[in-house]
Amino acid sequence: AHLRAGMVVNRAADRAQALDAWGRFEAAAKRFLGQAPELVGWVPQDEAVGESVQRRQPVSVLRPESPSGRALRSLAGWGPIDHARTTTPFYE
């Protein structure tokens, strides 16, 4: 079976910074591993993340319309995630 791996760039100031980080990671992965995962997307750094940490609630619940909340919702649509969902626990 073919395994698809994906990467999310986290806490990027903007799209340019996220793509720059991805480019460096992709080059290193190809150099040392001979292949690189897919870029799934990126999550921006915003004040909602800090607030969610302080309140101990997921940013997607606490502030779903924040930039990071919208990004996480978008990332949840990555196709291979659906294949990984199961009704059985990962740890027993």
Helices and strands as residue ranges (DSSP letters): E 6-12, H 15-33, E 38-44, H 47-55, H 59-62, H 67-75, H 79-84
